[in-house]
Amino acid sequence: MNNLQISAVLQTNNTGNSEFSARKVRGAYFKGLMDPLIGFDHFQLTNDVFGAHPHAGMSAISYLFDDSVPYHNLDSIGTDRMITPGSMMWTWAGSGVVHTEFPVPNGGRVHGLQLFVNIPAHNKQHPPQSLFVDRSDIPEISEAGLKVRVVSGSTGSTVNAAQTPDKLTFLHIFISAGKSFTHKLPKGWTGTIYTIIGSINFENTTGSLKLGSGTVISVGLSDNDEDLTFSADDDSQVILLSGEPLNEEIFSSGAMAMSSPGELGKAISDFEEGKMGFIKVQGENRKVVLPV
C-alpha cells in the first residue's frame, strides 16, 4: 500500500530584470512527484526577450493573470492568437514547432504562468497542435470567500469542457482568510501546489503544513484518492497542477524534451533544416514560414 508522498517545501526566488523576471520551478527538485510536469515559470515580461524558438516533445501552456496585458502568440503551424487576461494557450509541440509570444503593446507588462508538460513517448512524433481556451469558457466555482477557476480538467462536479491534448487539472484558487477548499486527488496522480500570494494551511492524510507566498510543494502517488485541503490564514491565491505521471526518461535541450538521444538529435536537425518551419522577425514585423 502506497500512502501519499509529500516533497520538501521549495521557497522560490524572483530573478531577472525589468524585461523578464520569473520564479522558476523545475521537476528535478521534486524526485518524480511533479511528473508529468517538467516545470513552470511564474513570470513577468515587457519585451519579446526570447524571440522565435523551437519546442518539441512537450507542451508549453501559457495562462495570464487578470493584471496582465495581452500576449500575442505566433507559431509555425499558423496559429495567430491574442492571449487575453484570464485565458490559456496550450501549445502541444509534438514532433516540433517554432513559437514566439510577445506583449501587446510592446513595453506592456505580461504577467502569468508558463507550464512545461511532458508528452508521452509514443506521441512525441505526432504533428504539433494548439488550443486556446478563452476566459469566458473557463468555468468557476464561486462561493462566499472562495473562487476557483478550472483552467483545465475538473474538480468535484465542475468540469472544463475543453478537450486538451493531454489530461491535466489546472486550478487557480482564490481563498479569503478563514475559508477553505478541498480538491480530491485521483489515486496514482501527482499534484503540485504553488502559493502565489498569502498564507495557507495545507491539510492531507499525513498532517498539515503551512505554505507561504512563493512556496511550492508536490504530492501524490497514493494508492487511494486523497483529499487535499487548503485553509487560508490570509487572503490567498493558490495554483494546483495535477496529472498522471508518465515515469519516462527525458533527454532535453532547451525547450525540447525527447525520449532518447537519437530522437533529440533528430529534433535539433529538423529545426535547423527548417522542417519545423520558422518565424522571421524584422523589427516589429513577424512572418511565419511554414514547415518544408
C-alpha positions as CSV (number, residue, x, y, z in Angstrom):
1,M,0.0,0.0,0.0
2,N,1.5,3.3,-1.1
3,N,0.5,6.3,1.1
4,L,0.5,9.9,-0.1
5,Q,4.1,11.0,-0.7
6,I,5.0,14.6,0.0
7,S,8.1,16.5,-1.2
8,A,10.1,19.1,0.8
9,V,8.8,22.7,0.5
10,L,10.6,24.8,-2.0
11,Q,10.8,28.6,-1.4
12,T,11.1,30.2,-4.8
13,N,13.0,33.4,-5.6
14,N,12.2,36.0,-8.2
15,T,15.2,36.6,-10.5
16,G,15.7,38.6,-13.7
17,N,15.4,42.2,-14.8
18,S,12.8,44.8,-16.0
19,E,12.4,43.0,-19.3
20,F,11.9,39.5,-17.9
21,S,11.8,38.1,-14.4
22,A,10.5,34.8,-13.0
23,R,10.1,32.4,-10.2
24,K,11.3,29.3,-11.9
25,V,10.4,25.8,-10.7
26,R,11.7,22.6,-12.2
27,G,10.7,19.0,-11.6
28,A,14.2,17.7,-10.8
29,Y,13.8,19.1,-7.3
30,F,10.7,17.0,-6.6
31,K,12.0,13.5,-7.2
32,G,9.2,12.4,-9.6
33,L,6.4,14.0,-7.7
34,M,5.9,16.7,-10.3
35,D,5.7,14.3,-13.3
36,P,4.2,14.8,-15.9
37,L,5.2,18.5,-15.3
38,I,8.7,19.3,-16.3
39,G,8.4,22.7,-14.5
40,F,6.8,26.1,-14.7
41,D,7.7,29.8,-14.6
42,H,5.7,32.5,-12.7
43,F,6.9,35.3,-15.0
44,Q,6.6,39.0,-15.9
45,L,7.8,40.2,-19.3
46,T,7.8,43.5,-21.1
47,N,9.5,42.6,-24.4
48,D,10.0,39.7,-26.8
49,V,13.1,38.6,-25.0
50,F,13.1,35.0,-26.3
51,G,12.3,35.6,-29.9
52,A,11.3,32.7,-32.2
53,H,12.4,29.3,-30.6
54,P,11.7,25.6,-31.1
55,H,9.7,23.3,-28.9
56,A,9.4,19.5,-29.3
57,G,8.2,16.6,-27.2
58,M,6.5,18.8,-24.7
59,S,3.6,21.2,-24.2
60,A,4.1,24.9,-23.3
61,I,1.0,26.2,-21.6
62,S,0.6,30.0,-21.1
63,Y,-2.0,31.3,-18.6
64,L,-2.4,35.1,-18.0
65,F,-3.4,36.7,-14.7
66,D,-6.0,39.4,-14.6
67,D,-3.5,42.2,-14.3
68,S,-1.6,41.3,-17.5
69,V,-1.6,43.0,-20.9
70,P,-2.5,40.7,-23.8
71,Y,0.2,38.2,-25.0
72,H,0.4,37.7,-28.8
73,N,1.1,34.0,-29.7
74,L,2.5,33.0,-33.1
75,D,3.7,29.6,-34.2
76,S,5.0,27.9,-37.3
77,I,1.7,25.9,-37.9
78,G,-0.1,29.1,-38.5
79,T,-1.5,29.9,-35.0
80,D,-2.0,33.6,-34.6
81,R,-3.9,34.3,-31.4
82,M,-4.0,37.1,-28.8
83,I,-3.9,35.5,-25.3
84,T,-6.1,37.8,-23.2
85,P,-6.0,38.1,-19.4
86,G,-7.6,35.1,-17.7
87,S,-7.2,32.9,-20.8
88,M,-5.0,30.0,-21.6
89,M,-3.0,28.9,-24.7
90,W,-1.8,25.3,-24.9
91,T,0.9,24.7,-27.5
92,W,1.4,20.9,-27.9
93,A,4.7,20.7,-29.7
94,G,4.7,17.0,-30.7
95,S,7.5,16.4,-33.2
96,G,8.3,20.1,-33.3
97,V,7.1,23.7,-33.7
98,V,8.6,27.1,-33.7
99,H,6.9,29.5,-31.3
100,T,7.0,33.1,-30.1
101,E,4.9,35.2,-27.7
102,F,5.2,38.9,-27.1
103,P,3.4,41.7,-25.2
104,V,0.8,44.0,-26.8
105,P,1.6,46.8,-26.7
106,N,5.4,46.3,-26.6
107,G,6.6,47.5,-23.2
108,G,3.4,46.4,-21.5
109,R,3.7,44.0,-18.6
110,V,2.7,40.4,-19.3
111,H,2.1,38.6,-16.0
112,G,1.3,34.9,-15.9
113,L,2.3,31.3,-15.7
114,Q,4.0,29.2,-18.3
115,L,3.9,25.4,-17.7
116,F,6.1,22.8,-19.4
117,V,4.4,19.4,-19.5
118,N,5.9,16.2,-20.8
119,I,4.2,14.3,-23.7
120,P,4.1,10.5,-23.6
121,A,6.9,8.9,-25.6
122,H,4.5,7.2,-28.1
123,N,3.0,10.6,-29.0
124,K,6.2,12.7,-29.3
125,Q,6.5,12.3,-33.1
126,H,2.9,13.3,-33.8
127,P,2.3,16.7,-35.6
128,P,2.0,19.8,-33.3
129,Q,-1.3,21.4,-32.4
130,S,-2.5,24.4,-30.4
131,L,-5.6,25.0,-28.3
132,F,-6.9,28.4,-27.0
133,V,-9.3,28.5,-24.1
134,D,-10.9,31.9,-23.6
135,R,-11.6,33.2,-20.1
136,S,-15.3,33.1,-20.9
137,D,-15.1,29.4,-21.4
138,I,-13.3,28.7,-18.1
139,P,-15.8,27.5,-15.5
140,E,-15.7,28.9,-12.0
141,I,-16.8,27.8,-8.6
142,S,-17.9,30.9,-6.8
143,E,-18.9,31.0,-3.1
144,A,-18.6,33.5,-0.2
145,G,-14.9,33.9,0.3
146,L,-13.9,31.4,-2.4
147,K,-13.4,31.4,-6.2
148,V,-11.9,28.5,-8.2
149,R,-11.1,28.8,-11.9
150,V,-10.9,25.4,-13.6
151,V,-8.4,26.3,-16.3
152,S,-8.4,22.7,-17.4
153,G,-9.6,19.3,-16.1
154,S,-12.0,19.2,-13.2
155,T,-12.6,19.5,-9.5
156,G,-15.6,18.0,-7.8
157,S,-18.6,18.3,-10.2
158,T,-17.1,21.3,-12.1
159,V,-15.6,20.3,-15.4
160,N,-13.8,22.3,-18.1
161,A,-15.2,21.1,-21.4
162,A,-12.1,21.9,-23.4
163,Q,-10.6,18.8,-25.0
164,T,-7.0,19.2,-24.1
165,P,-4.2,17.2,-25.8
166,D,-3.3,15.5,-22.6
167,K,-5.1,15.3,-19.2
168,L,-4.1,18.0,-16.8
169,T,-6.0,19.5,-13.9
170,F,-5.1,23.2,-13.6
171,L,-6.9,25.2,-10.9
172,H,-6.5,28.9,-9.9
173,I,-7.8,29.2,-6.4
174,F,-8.7,32.4,-4.6
175,I,-9.4,31.9,-0.9
176,S,-10.3,34.6,1.6
177,A,-8.9,34.5,5.2
178,G,-10.7,31.9,7.3
179,K,-12.1,30.0,4.3
180,S,-11.0,26.6,2.9
181,F,-11.2,24.5,-0.3
182,T,-10.8,20.7,-0.8
183,H,-9.8,19.0,-4.1
184,K,-9.7,15.2,-4.4
185,L,-6.5,14.0,-6.0
186,P,-7.1,10.8,-8.0
187,K,-5.2,7.7,-6.9
188,G,-1.8,7.4,-8.6
189,W,-1.8,11.1,-9.7
190,T,0.6,13.8,-8.6
191,G,-0.3,17.3,-7.5
192,T,1.9,20.4,-7.4
193,I,0.8,23.3,-5.2
194,Y,2.1,26.9,-5.7
195,T,1.1,29.7,-3.3
196,I,1.1,32.8,-5.4
197,I,0.3,35.1,-2.5
198,G,-0.9,34.8,1.0
199,S,-0.5,32.0,3.6
200,I,-2.4,28.7,3.7
201,N,-2.5,25.6,5.8
202,F,-2.3,22.5,3.5
203,E,-4.0,19.6,5.1
204,N,-3.9,16.0,4.0
205,T,-3.8,12.4,5.4
206,T,-0.3,12.8,6.6
207,G,-0.9,16.0,8.6
208,S,-0.7,19.8,8.0
209,L,1.8,22.2,6.5
210,K,1.9,25.9,6.4
211,L,2.7,27.3,2.9
212,G,3.6,30.9,2.5
213,S,3.9,33.2,-0.5
214,G,6.1,31.8,-3.3
215,T,6.3,28.3,-1.9
216,V,5.9,25.1,-3.9
217,I,5.2,21.5,-2.8
218,S,4.4,18.3,-4.8
219,V,2.5,15.3,-3.5
220,G,1.0,12.1,-4.9
221,L,1.5,8.5,-5.9
222,S,-1.0,7.3,-3.4
223,D,-3.0,4.1,-3.9
224,N,-6.1,6.0,-2.8
225,D,-8.0,9.1,-3.8
226,E,-6.7,11.8,-1.5
227,D,-8.4,14.9,-0.1
228,L,-6.2,18.0,-0.4
229,T,-7.5,20.9,1.7
230,F,-6.3,24.5,1.6
231,S,-7.3,26.7,4.5
232,A,-6.3,30.4,4.3
233,D,-4.8,32.4,7.1
234,D,-4.7,35.5,4.9
235,D,-6.4,36.3,1.6
236,S,-4.5,33.9,-0.7
237,Q,-4.1,32.7,-4.3
238,V,-3.0,29.1,-5.0
239,I,-2.3,27.2,-8.2
240,L,-2.9,23.4,-8.2
241,L,-1.5,21.4,-11.1
242,S,-2.3,17.7,-11.3
243,G,-1.8,14.8,-13.7
244,E,-1.0,11.2,-14.1
245,P,2.8,10.6,-14.0
246,L,4.5,9.1,-17.1
247,N,7.6,7.7,-15.5
248,E,9.6,8.2,-18.6
249,E,13.2,9.4,-19.0
250,I,13.7,12.8,-20.8
251,F,16.6,13.8,-22.9
252,S,16.4,17.6,-23.3
253,S,18.0,20.6,-24.9
254,G,16.4,24.0,-24.4
255,A,12.6,23.6,-24.9
256,M,12.9,20.1,-26.5
257,A,12.2,17.1,-24.3
258,M,12.6,13.8,-26.2
259,S,12.8,10.1,-25.3
260,S,16.3,9.2,-26.5
261,P,19.5,10.9,-27.6
262,G,18.7,10.0,-31.2
263,E,15.2,11.4,-31.0
264,L,16.6,14.6,-29.5
265,G,19.3,14.8,-32.3
266,K,16.6,14.4,-34.9
267,A,14.5,17.3,-33.4
268,I,17.5,19.6,-33.4
269,S,18.3,18.7,-37.0
270,D,14.6,19.2,-38.0
271,F,14.7,22.7,-36.5
272,E,18.0,23.6,-38.2
273,E,16.8,22.3,-41.6
274,G,13.5,24.2,-41.4
275,K,11.3,21.1,-41.1
276,M,9.6,22.7,-38.1
277,G,9.1,26.0,-40.0
278,F,10.2,29.3,-38.7
279,I,9.2,32.9,-37.8
280,K,11.2,35.7,-39.3
281,V,11.4,38.8,-37.2
282,Q,12.4,42.2,-38.6
283,G,11.7,44.9,-36.1
284,E,8.1,44.6,-35.0
285,N,7.2,42.6,-38.2
286,R,7.0,38.8,-37.9
287,K,6.4,36.5,-40.8
288,V,5.6,32.8,-40.4
289,V,7.5,30.4,-42.6
290,L,5.6,27.1,-42.8
291,P,7.5,23.8,-42.4
292,V,9.3,22.5,-45.5
